[in-house]
């Protein structure tokens, strides 16, 4: 099979397909790793040690 002509539209389509495939792989692997980590119990629970709020007592007289 011989390609005689690549127009700019075809080049843009190829670039778009490559970028979309890379984004899909990244998002899929991120979701899969989160599911694996949560199954193994390696995911940090929400609300643990991620708050920077300081609780102050108003009874300081």
N, C-alpha and C positions, 0 to 999 in steps of 0.2 A: 504494500500500500504506500503510495507516494502522495505526500502533501505538497501541492504546488504553491499554495498561497495561504498565509496566516494574516488575516486582517486584524486591526486593533480590537474589534469586538470579540473575536475568538480569544485573543490574548487576555483581555479583561475577564472573560468568562472562565478561563483556566485559572487565573489568579484568584478569582472569587471562589471557585470550587475548592482550591487548596486552602484558602483561609477558613472557609466554612468547615471543611473536614478537620482542620487542626482545632478549631474552637469546639467542635462536637466531641472530639477525642478528649480534650482537656476537661470539658464539663462532665462527660460520662465517667472519666476516671476519678474525678473529684467526688462525684456522687457515690460511686462504687467503693472508694476508699473510706468514705464516711460511714457507709453501711457496714463495712467489714470492721472498722474500729468500734462502732457502737455495739456490734455483735460480740466482740471480744471484751467490751467494757473499758476501752481505752479513751473514750470521749469524755471530756470534762463536763460535768453537769453545769447547766446554766445557773448563774447566781453564786457560784463558789469562787471567791477570791478574784472576781473581776470587777468589783464595784470600788470606785474611788471615793465614795461618799463617807464622810466621817460623822459618826453619830455623836452628838454632843448632848450632855445632860443640861437641862435648864435649871437645875436645883443648885447651881454653884452660887453660894452667897458668902 
